[in-house]
Amino acid sequence: MKITIINNERKEKRYTREELDEFVAQLKDGAFRHHYVRNYNKEVCFAAEWMKQSGELKAKSLNAFVLLSLENLRDLATVQEYKRLATQQPYTLLCFIGHDGHSLHIVCPYSVTENSSQSNHKAQSFMLNAQSLINAFRKLHYIYSSQLGTPLIETEPTFSSCCMTSYDPQPFYNPSAIAVTVSNEPEESPEFRPMLETISDYNYPEEIPGLTVHDSRMRRFHDCLNVAIEAHRDIWEDDMFTDAVLEQLADGCRQMGLPQAWCARMCTFIPLLGGLKNQETIETVFKTAYLRETLKTIPMKFTRPSALLAYKTEAYMKEHYTLRLNVMTGTPEYRLNAVGYGFQPLDQAARNTMAIKALKAGVESWDKDLNRYIDSNLIPKYYPMEDYIKHLRKWNGKTDYVGELARRVKTDNPYWESDFHTWMLSMVAQWLGKDRQHGNAIVPLLIGPQGSGKTTFCKRLLPGYLQIYFNDRLSMKNDNDIFIAMSSYALINIDEFDAMSKSQQPILKYLLSKHDVKFRPPFGKTMEERQRFASFIATTNNRRPLVDPTGSRRFICVYAEEIDNDGIIYYDKLYSQLYAELQQGRRYWFEDEDNARIIEQNEPFQQVSSYEQMIALSYLSPDDTPEDAAFVPLQSIMKRLEKAFPTFTIKKGTDIELGKRLVKMGYERKRNSRGSSFKIEGI
């Protein structure tokens, strides 16, 4: 059964259909995470498969799914608690956090009782199905409102009802959920808003007893609004009425402890206060009112103006933004403390916007004051890979997701699966900084024909929203570029490994064992030491890419005619397994015996430079050559060697030199008008 993804990025909507299992996997691995910011542009419809034919939107098929939603929840903790309660219901097929972090979506299945009077007419059948959808919604709405202790959104659904796509690392998905049974005829539905009890084990001390979090918040907000209107009723006809009410409302909401962003949003729906037309003014008034409360904690007496400005700047920034320093990119990131915003790079345009808004809010901070705060040690450091790894759901301890991934590479190397597993463990250990003395010194080297999927496999090792930490365009010619990349990326793919010069490979071998990198960054005045995060993987079409026999233990060479890049990779489960194994003490490095084995395995992939070695690897020795062996033309021998060894090139004089070597090695020669032939047998 498929659902519909609606993409609104362009002027014309695009409709794609996906299996529900695939959609759940995308929820978890962050395929929609880059949409977790402003300008949201993707929606999902569970009730039907929609498609466009000849420019007309049509329903290909209808799904027996109902979408229920809770909105305007207080915070993420509240969302998680309602999610926990929803997962306890046997009707919950799918439950995930909404895109703004303050909402929850619940998908439930339903079934329709047979109706012998049902017509086969398509239009009438569609109407009957629509009635069953409404009946299912009303019944499930009553059940979940009662069980969750809060009213859900009451808008009755249609087959085109949607919600925003989202990112939830731990969605609840139960394919065996029970379907509620309804008819396709009008039913008397239970009351939408029954008398509800508050959540027994998740109460907030500031909420009104007997009311849910949402209802308590609404009651307090409207109490503040009523008081503000009554206080200024005498100037009802005056132009100052709206401003006065808004000022007192903001101050009252602050005293009540209501969230600033939520209150400002509520005001935009009140025509008396100007609604959406006055949105910027409303936000400014609330920012100013809430800033006063923050500044009360600042010691004013005997405080110098410069110190007071620093306090105000810091208070303003903490009130309106969440800042962090991304240690991998080296750039600060920010998020507005309001509903529906994710972290974004703090570029110059964002800094200028912050300065302008601070001035409008009455904080006399200029660009240099804000930049001084942003570029200080006052903002916390953010480690993207460690943050991702440590917030995964616990591995079940049974399914080997790493082995499943390794087996996608079709190879006859019996050690590939175990070696790849150890390398993946070492990569995660590198991200977590487990070994402060050594780095991940091993490089899997995928060898195969053009188009076998080597580069795609490497790129898919990281989930979609972490692809910014993947690099396959690294130049090995500039040392500084390499040093910066090692501290800025999680995984580096050396594409076309054989294109590296012999002088560059020793540099790579040296860097592989380093845990930290020291270098002077561009425009920097001193040397800096940065933590290395990057692990390496490589690809090539060359069957013999290794040029340095002493460094071959650094590479796990594996030849693969084909790599399976179809299907979903369950990234959260994959990396949860690796993290759990590291916590359990599993070895993530290669012992001496492993290195010796790898060197032996890599011999067939070592470049050969001498003609004698090439001949010995391709033909039987003169002593082992059968008496009845045929004489092979020298030109045929040259073509075989050229195909087998990239370092063998045919040029002027090659035939003469190769003929001399064959004679010297003891092969019998015969000359004719076409040239020389040798009695030789291929291996």
C-alpha positions in Angstrom: 0.0 0.0 0.0 1.5 3.3 -1.1 1.1 6.9 0.2 1.6 10.2 -1.6 4.5 12.7 -1.1 3.6 16.2 -2.4 6.6 18.4 -3.3 5.8 22.1 -3.3 9.3 23.3 -4.1 8.3 24.6 -7.6 5.3 26.5 -8.9 3.6 23.2 -9.9 3.1 20.5 -7.3 4.7 17.2 -7.9 3.2 13.9 -6.7 5.3 10.8 -5.9 4.0 7.5 -4.4 6.0 5.6 -1.9 5.6 2.4 0.2 4.7 3.2 3.8 7.7 1.1 5.0 10.0 3.3 2.9 8.5 6.5 4.2 9.0 5.3 7.8 12.7 4.6 7.0 13.1 8.1 5.6 11.5 9.6 8.7 14.2 7.9 10.8 17.3 8.4 8.6 16.6 12.1 8.1 15.7 12.2 4.4 13.3 15.0 5.3 15.7 16.7 7.8 16.9 19.4 5.5 13.2 20.5 5.3 13.2 20.9 9.1 13.7 24.7 8.6 11.7 27.6 7.3 10.2 27.5 3.8 8.9 24.0 4.4 7.9 22.4 1.1 6.9 18.7 1.4 3.7 17.1 2.6 2.4 13.6 2.9 -1.0 12.2 2.2 -1.9 8.9 3.9 -5.5 8.5 2.7 -4.9 8.0 -1.0 -2.4 7.5 -3.9 -2.6 10.7 -6.0 -1.2 11.1 -9.5 -1.5 13.5 -12.4 -2.8 12.3 -15.8 -2.9 14.8 -18.6 -2.6 17.6 -16.2 -5.5 16.4 -14.1 -5.1 15.2 -10.5 -6.6 11.8 -9.9 -6.8 9.3 -7.1 -5.2 6.0 -8.3 -6.4 4.2 -5.2 -7.7 4.9 -1.7 -6.0 3.8 1.5 -7.9 2.9 4.7 -5.8 5.2 6.8 -6.9 8.1 9.1 -4.6 10.9 10.1 -5.0 12.4 13.6 -3.0 15.4 14.9 -2.2 17.3 18.0 -0.8 20.8 17.6 0.5 23.7 19.7 2.0 21.4 22.3 4.1 23.1 25.0 7.5 21.6 24.3 9.3 18.5 23.0 8.9 16.7 26.4 5.1 17.1 26.1 5.1 15.8 22.5 7.1 12.8 23.6 4.7 12.0 26.5 1.7 12.2 24.2 3.6 10.0 21.7 4.2 7.5 24.5 0.5 7.3 25.3 -0.5 7.0 21.6 1.9 4.1 21.1 0.0 2.2 23.8 -3.2 2.2 21.7 -3.7 -1.0 19.6 -5.0 1.1 16.7 -1.7 3.1 16.2 -0.1 2.2 12.9 2.4 5.1 12.8 3.1 7.9 15.2 5.8 10.6 14.6 6.7 14.1 15.8 5.5 17.0 13.5 7.9 19.2 11.6 7.7 22.1 14.1 8.6 20.0 17.1 5.4 21.1 18.8 2.9 18.7 17.2 2.2 15.0 16.9 0.7 13.0 14.0 -1.0 9.6 14.5 -2.0 7.3 11.6 -4.5 4.6 12.2 -6.0 1.9 9.9 -9.7 1.2 9.6 -11.9 -1.4 7.8 -15.4 -1.0 6.4 -18.2 -3.4 7.0 -19.7 -5.0 3.9 -22.7 -3.2 2.5 -24.8 -5.2 0.1 -26.5 -2.1 -1.2 -23.2 -0.5 -2.2 -23.2 0.6 -5.8 -20.3 -0.1 -8.1 -20.7 3.3 -9.7 -17.3 5.0 -9.2 -18.6 8.4 -8.1 -21.0 6.8 -5.6 -18.4 4.4 -4.3 -16.0 7.3 -3.7 -18.7 9.1 -1.7 -19.3 5.9 0.4 -15.6 5.6 1.0 -15.5 9.3 2.1 -18.3 8.7 4.6 -16.4 5.7 6.0 -13.3 7.9 6.3 -15.3 10.4 8.3 -16.8 7.7 10.5 -13.4 6.3 11.2 -12.0 9.7 12.1 -14.9 10.5 14.5 -14.5 7.2 16.3 -10.7 7.3 16.5 -10.9 11.0 17.5 -13.0 10.1 20.5 -10.8 7.2 21.5 -7.5 9.1 21.3 -8.9 12.3 22.9 -10.1 10.2 25.8 -7.0 8.1 26.2 -4.4 10.9 25.7 -6.3 13.3 27.9 -6.3 16.2 25.4 -8.5 17.2 22.4 -7.1 16.5 19.0 -7.6 18.7 15.9 -11.3 18.4 15.0 -11.2 19.2 11.2 -12.8 16.2 9.5 -10.5 14.7 6.9 -10.8 14.1 3.2 -8.8 11.9 0.9 -6.5 14.8 0.1 -5.8 15.7 3.8 -2.0 16.1 4.4 0.5 16.9 7.0 4.1 18.1 6.7 6.9 15.6 6.3 9.2 15.6 9.2 12.2 14.1 10.9 11.8 11.7 13.9 14.7 9.5 14.7 12.4 7.2 16.7 9.0 7.0 15.0 6.6 4.3 16.3 5.5 1.9 13.5 3.3 -1.1 14.0 2.3 -2.8 10.8 0.1 -5.2 12.8 -2.0 -2.4 14.3 -5.7 -3.3 14.8 -8.1 -1.6 12.3 -11.2 0.0 13.8 -14.3 -1.2 12.0 -16.8 1.4 10.6 -19.7 1.5 8.1 -20.0 3.6 5.0 -23.3 5.1 6.2 -23.7 8.1 8.4 -23.2 7.2 12.0 -23.9 9.1 15.3 -20.5 10.0 16.4 -19.5 10.4 20.1 -18.9 14.0 21.3 -15.6 15.4 20.1 -14.7 17.1 23.4 -15.5 14.8 26.3 -14.7 15.6 29.9 -10.9 14.9 29.9 -8.5 14.1 32.7 -5.0 15.5 32.8 -2.1 13.2 32.2 -1.6 11.5 35.5 2.2 11.2 35.5 3.2 14.3 33.5 1.8 17.3 35.3 3.3 20.8 35.2 3.2 22.7 38.5 2.2 26.0 36.8 -0.8 24.5 34.9 -4.4 25.0 36.1 -5.6 21.8 38.0 -8.1 19.8 36.0 -7.1 21.2 32.6 -4.7 19.8 30.0 -1.5 21.7 29.1 -3.1 23.1 26.0 -6.4 24.2 27.7 -4.6 25.7 30.6 -2.3 27.7 28.4 -5.3 29.0 26.4 -7.2 29.9 29.5 -4.3 31.9 30.9 -3.7 33.7 27.6 -7.4 34.7 27.3 -7.5 35.8 30.9 -4.6 38.2 30.1 -6.3 39.4 27.0 -9.6 40.1 28.9 -7.7 42.1 31.6 -5.9 44.1 29.0 -9.1 45.0 27.1 -10.9 45.9 30.3 -8.1 48.1 31.4 -8.2 50.2 28.3 -11.9 50.1 27.4 -12.0 53.9 28.0 -9.9 54.5 24.9 -11.8 52.0 22.7 -12.2 54.5 19.9 -8.6 55.8 20.2 -5.9 54.8 17.8 -3.7 53.9 20.7 -6.1 51.2 22.0 -4.5 48.3 20.0 -1.0 49.3 21.1 -2.0 49.6 24.7 -3.8 46.3 24.8 -0.9 44.5 23.1 1.7 46.0 25.5 -0.3 44.9 28.6 -1.1 41.5 27.1 2.6 40.8 26.5 3.5 41.9 30.0 0.7 39.7 31.4 1.7 36.6 29.4 5.3 37.1 30.6 4.1 37.2 34.3 2.0 34.1 33.7 5.1 32.2 32.4 3.6 31.5 28.9 6.0 30.8 26.0 6.9 34.0 24.1 6.8 32.6 20.6 3.5 30.8 21.2 1.8 33.9 22.6 3.0 36.0 19.7 1.6 33.4 17.3 -1.8 33.4 19.0 -2.0 37.2 18.7 -1.7 36.9 14.9 -5.1 35.1 14.9 -6.9 37.9 16.8 -8.3 40.6 14.4 -8.6 43.0 17.2 -4.7 43.1 17.5 -4.2 43.4 13.8 -3.6 39.7 13.0 -1.1 38.7 10.4 -0.9 42.2 9.0 0.7 43.4 12.2 2.9 40.3 12.8 6.3 42.1 13.0 5.0 44.6 15.5 3.4 41.9 17.7 6.7 39.9 17.7 8.7 43.1 18.7 6.3 44.0 21.5 6.6 40.5 23.0 10.4 40.4 22.6 10.7 43.7 24.5 8.4 42.6 27.3 10.1 39.3 27.8 13.5 40.9 27.6 12.7 43.1 30.6 12.2 40.0 32.8 15.6 38.6 31.7 17.4 41.9 32.5 16.0 41.9 36.0 18.6 39.4 37.0 21.4 41.7 35.9 23.0 43.7 38.8 22.3 47.3 37.9 23.9 49.2 40.8 27.6 50.2 40.3 27.5 48.5 36.9 29.5 50.3 34.1 27.6 51.1 30.9 29.9 48.9 28.9 29.3 45.9 31.3 25.6 46.6 31.2 25.6 46.5 27.4 27.4 43.2 27.5 24.8 41.8 29.9 22.0 43.0 27.7 23.5 41.6 24.6 24.0 38.2 26.1 20.5 38.2 27.6 19.0 39.2 24.2 20.8 36.6 22.3 19.9 33.8 24.7 16.3 34.9 24.7 15.9 34.9 21.0 18.5 32.5 19.6 20.1 29.2 20.3 23.8 29.3 19.2 26.4 26.6 18.9 29.8 26.2 17.3 30.0 23.4 14.8 33.6 22.1 15.4 33.7 20.2 12.1 32.8 23.1 9.9 34.3 25.7 12.2 31.4 28.0 11.8 28.7 29.1 14.3 25.1 28.0 13.8 21.9 29.5 15.1 18.3 28.6 15.6 15.4 31.0 16.3 13.7 30.3 19.6 10.4 29.9 17.9 8.3 27.2 16.4 9.4 25.5 13.2 13.0 26.5 12.9 16.1 24.4 12.7 19.8 25.2 12.9 21.4 27.2 10.0 24.9 28.5 9.3 25.4 31.9 10.9 26.5 33.8 7.8 27.0 37.6 7.5 23.4 38.2 6.4 22.1 36.5 9.6 24.5 38.5 11.8 23.3 41.7 10.2 19.7 40.7 10.7 20.4 39.9 14.4 22.0 43.4 14.9 19.0 45.2 13.3 16.5 43.2 15.4 18.5 43.9 18.6 18.5 47.6 17.9 14.7 47.5 17.2 14.2 45.7 20.6 16.1 48.5 22.4 19.5 46.8 22.8 22.1 49.3 21.8 24.4 46.6 20.4 26.2 47.1 17.1 27.7 44.5 14.8 31.0 44.3 16.7 29.2 43.7 20.0 27.2 40.8 18.6 30.2 39.4 16.8 32.2 39.5 19.9 29.6 37.4 21.7 29.1 35.0 18.8 32.8 34.4 18.3 33.5 33.8 22.0 33.7 30.7 24.2 30.3 31.5 25.6 28.5 29.5 23.0 28.6 25.7 23.3 30.5 23.4 20.9 28.6 21.0 18.7 30.1 17.7 17.5 27.7 16.6 14.7 28.8 12.9 14.4 29.0 12.3 18.2 25.6 14.0 18.6 24.1 11.7 16.0 25.7 8.5 17.4 24.8 9.1 21.0 21.1 9.9 20.4 20.2 6.7 18.6 17.8 4.1 19.9 19.5 1.1 21.5 20.5 -1.8 19.2 18.5 -5.0 19.7 21.7 -7.0 19.9 20.6 -9.6 17.3 20.4 -8.3 13.7 23.8 -7.7 12.1 23.2 -4.6 10.0 26.9 -4.1 9.3 27.2 -7.5 7.8 24.1 -6.9 5.6 25.8 -3.7 4.3 29.1 -5.5 3.7 27.4 -8.3 1.7 26.2 -5.8 -0.8 29.7 -5.8 -2.2 29.8 -9.0 -4.3 33.3 -10.3 -3.9 35.1 -13.7 -3.3 37.3 -12.2 -0.6 36.4 -14.4 2.5 37.7 -11.7 4.9 35.9 -8.7 3.4 32.9 -8.8 5.8 34.9 -9.0 9.0 37.5 -6.4 7.7 34.8 -4.0 6.7 33.1 -4.4 10.1 36.4 -3.6 11.9 36.9 -0.6 9.6 33.4 0.7 10.3 34.0 0.4 14.1 37.3 2.3 13.7 35.5 5.0 11.7 32.9 5.5 14.5 35.6 5.4 17.2 37.4 8.1 15.2 34.2 10.3 15.3 33.9 9.8 19.1 37.6 10.5 19.7 38.1 7.1 21.6 41.7 6.7 20.7 43.7 9.9 21.5 47.0 8.4 20.1 46.1 6.7 16.8 43.7 7.4 13.9 41.8 5.1 11.6 44.8 3.9 9.6 43.0 1.5 7.2 41.5 2.3 3.8 39.0 -0.1 2.1 40.0 0.1 -1.6 37.1 -1.0 -3.9 38.3 -2.2 -7.2 35.9 -3.0 -10.1 34.8 -2.1 -13.6 33.3 1.2 -14.6 29.7 1.5 -13.5 29.8 -1.2 -10.9 28.5 1.2 -8.2 31.7 1.7 -6.2 31.4 5.5 -5.7 27.6 5.2 -4.9 28.3 2.6 -2.2 30.9 4.9 -0.6 28.5 7.9 -0.6 25.7 5.9 0.9 27.7 5.0 4.0 26.4 8.2 5.6 22.7 9.1 5.9 21.3 11.9 3.7 21.3 14.8 6.2 25.0 14.0 7.1 26.1 14.1 3.5 27.6 17.5 4.1 30.4 15.7 6.0 31.2 13.4 3.0 33.9 14.5 0.5 34.8 12.8 -2.8 36.6 15.8 -4.4 39.7 16.1 -2.2 42.8 17.4 -3.9 45.9 15.6 -2.6 48.2 18.3 -4.1 47.8 20.8 -1.3 48.7 19.9 2.2 46.5 22.5 3.8 43.5 21.3 1.9 44.1 17.8 3.2 44.6 18.9 6.8 41.4 21.0 6.8 39.5 18.1 5.2 40.6 15.7 7.9 39.1 17.9 10.6 36.0 18.9 8.6 34.7 15.7 7.1 33.5 12.4 8.6 34.3 10.3 5.5 36.6 11.0 2.5 36.4 9.0 -0.7 39.6 9.0 -2.8 37.9 8.5 -6.1 40.2 7.1 -8.9 42.9 6.1 -6.4 45.3 5.1 -9.1 45.4 8.7 -10.4 47.4 9.6 -7.3 51.1 10.1 -8.0 53.8 8.1 -6.3 54.9 11.2 -4.4 51.3 11.7 -3.0 50.8 8.2 -1.6 53.5 8.5 1.1 51.8 11.6 2.4 48.5 9.7 2.6 50.2 6.8 4.4 51.7 9.3 6.9 48.4 11.0 7.6 46.4 7.9 8.1 47.9 7.1 11.4 47.5 10.6 12.9 44.7 11.3 15.4 45.1 15.1 15.3 46.4 17.4 12.6 48.6 20.5 13.0 48.7 23.2 10.4 48.5 26.9 9.9 45.1 27.7 8.3 44.7 30.2 5.5 45.2 33.7 6.9 46.1 32.3 10.2 49.1 33.6 12.2 49.9 30.5 14.3 49.9 26.7 14.0 46.6 25.1 15.1 45.9 21.6 16.4 42.5 20.2 15.4 40.9 16.8 16.0 40.8 14.5 13.1 37.3 13.2 12.3 37.8 11.8 8.8 38.2 8.2 7.8 39.2 7.2 4.3 37.8 4.9 1.6 38.9 4.6 -2.0 37.8 3.4 -5.4 39.5 2.5 -8.7 39.1 0.7 -12.0 42.8 -0.4 -12.0 43.3 -4.0 -11.1 46.8 -3.2 -9.7 46.6 0.2 -8.0 49.2 -0.3 -5.2 52.7 1.2 -5.9 54.3 1.0 -2.5 54.7 -2.6 -1.1 55.7 -1.3 2.3 52.4 0.5 2.7 50.1 -2.1 1.3 48.9 -3.1 4.8 47.1 0.2 5.0 44.6 -0.9 2.3 41.9 -3.5 2.2 41.8 -4.3 -1.5 38.7 -6.0 -2.7 37.7 -6.7 -6.3 33.9 -6.6 -6.9 32.3 -7.1 -10.3 29.0 -5.7 -8.9 27.7 -3.8 -5.8 24.1 -3.8 -4.8 23.0 -0.2 -4.1 19.3 -0.9 -4.2 17.1 -0.9 -1.2 17.1 1.0 2.1 20.0 1.3 4.5 18.7 1.5 8.1 21.3 4.0 9.2 20.1 4.5 12.8 20.2 0.7 13.4 23.5 0.4 11.6 25.3 3.0 13.6 23.5 2.0 16.8 25.0 -1.5 16.4 28.5 0.0 15.9 28.1 2.2 18.9 26.8 -0.6 21.1 29.7 -2.9 20.0 32.2 -0.2 20.9 30.6 0.3 24.3 30.9 -3.5 24.8 34.6 -3.3 24.1 34.8 -4.9 20.7 38.1 -4.5 18.9 38.2 -1.7 16.3 41.8 -2.0 15.2 43.8 -4.5 13.2 46.4 -6.7 15.0 49.8 -7.6 13.6 48.5 -11.0 12.2 45.7 -9.1 10.4 48.2 -6.7 8.8 50.3 -9.7 7.7 47.3 -11.3 6.1 46.3 -8.1 4.4 49.8 -7.7 2.9 49.5 -11.2 1.5 46.0 -10.6 0.2 47.1 -7.4 -1.6 49.9 -9.0 -3.6 47.7 -9.5 -6.7 46.8 -5.8 -6.5 50.5 -4.6 -6.4 51.8 -2.7 -9.4 54.5 -4.5 -11.4 57.2 -2.5 -13.1 59.7 -5.0 -14.5 59.0 -7.1 -17.7 60.3 -10.2 -16.0 57.7 -9.9 -13.2 54.9 -9.3 -15.7 55.9 -12.3 -17.8 56.2 -14.5 -14.7 52.7 -13.5 -13.5 51.2 -14.1 -17.0 53.0 -17.2 -18.4 54.5 -20.4 -17.4 58.3 -20.5 -16.9 60.4 -22.0 -19.8 60.9 -25.2 -17.7 57.2 -25.6 -17.1 56.1 -24.9 -20.7 54.7 -28.0 -22.4 56.6 -29.5 -25.4 53.6 -29.1 -27.6 53.0 -25.4 -26.7 52.4 -23.2 -29.7 54.6 -20.3 -30.8 52.8 -17.0 -29.9 53.6 -13.8 -31.9 55.4 -11.2 -29.9 52.6 -8.6 -30.7 50.0 -10.9 -29.0 52.2 -11.2 -25.9 52.5 -7.4 -25.8 48.8 -6.9 -26.1 48.1 -9.3 -23.2 50.6 -7.6 -21.0 49.2 -4.2 -21.8 45.7 -5.4 -20.8 46.9 -7.0 -17.6 49.3 -4.3 -16.3 48.5 -0.6 -16.5 52.3 0.2 -16.2 53.0 -1.7 -19.4 52.8 0.7 -22.3 53.5 -0.1 -25.9 55.8 2.4 -27.6 58.7 2.5 -30.0 61.3 -0.1 -29.1 59.0 -2.0 -26.6 59.0 -5.1 -28.9 62.8 -5.2 -29.1 63.2 -4.8 -25.4 60.6 -7.4 -24.5 62.0 -9.9 -27.1 65.5 -9.6 -25.4 64.0 -10.2 -22.0 62.1 -13.3 -23.2 65.3 -14.7 -24.8 67.3 -14.0 -21.6 64.6 -15.8 -19.5 65.1 -18.9 -21.8 62.0 -18.9 -24.0 62.5 -20.6 -27.4 62.2 -18.1 -30.3 61.3 -18.5 -33.9 61.6 -15.8 -36.6 59.6 -15.4 -39.8 58.7 -12.6 -42.2 56.1 -11.3 -39.8 58.5 -11.0 -36.8 59.4 -13.0 -33.8 57.3 -15.7 -32.1 58.0 -17.4 -28.8 57.1 -20.9 -27.5 55.1 -19.8 -24.5 52.0 -21.0 -22.5 49.7 -18.6 -20.6 48.7 -19.2 -17.0 
